Amino acid sequence: MDIGFPPSPPAPELRKHSRLGMASFIISIVAALIICIDIVLAFGNGSGFSVSSSYAWVDTALTCASAVAAVVGLVLGIIAVNRKNTKKVFGILGLVFNALIVLGICALIRINIMSITGTS
């Protein structure tokens, strides 16, 4: 027997967070931590912001590792933002943070090149 109540609407489809977006965000945090370790090693020798020749390879390796991680995170962030039916918060955060890290590394490389060549 029909009581006269309208049928209940279908349950809304819940969108999940994008796993690629979460990976991009986590990679940005890891890349930022690598840069922090690099800066601590650079300032830790007590002579200002200069890396001694014995630690130059460590500085180079850490900078390259953070750059590669940030580029991978940037690509994952772009893919996550363009996926359908997923939340985009982590993808956007990862995209922005990784882009800032890549720009910061480019700026550090430019400063290093200018300091080596003596130009301004």
Stockholm file with secondary structure:
# STOCKHOLM 1.0

chainA/1-120         MDIGFPPSPPAPELRKHSRLGMASFIISIVAALIICIDIVLAFGNGSGFSVSSSYAWVDTALTCASAVAAVVGLVLGIIAVNRKNTKKVFGILGLVFNALIVLGICALIRINIMSITGTS
#=GR chainA/1-120 SS CCCSCCCCCCCCCCCEECHHHHHHHHHHHHHHHHHHHHHHHHHTTSSSSCCCTTTHHHHHHHHHHHHHHHHHHHHHHHHHHHCSSEECHHHHHHHHHHHHHHHHHHHHHHHHHHHHHTCC
#=GC SS_cons         CCCSCCCCCCCCCCCEECHHHHHHHHHHHHHHHHHHHHHHHHHTTSSSSCCCTTTHHHHHHHHHHHHHHHHHHHHHHHHHHHCSSEECHHHHHHHHHHHHHHHHHHHHHHHHHHHHHTCC
//
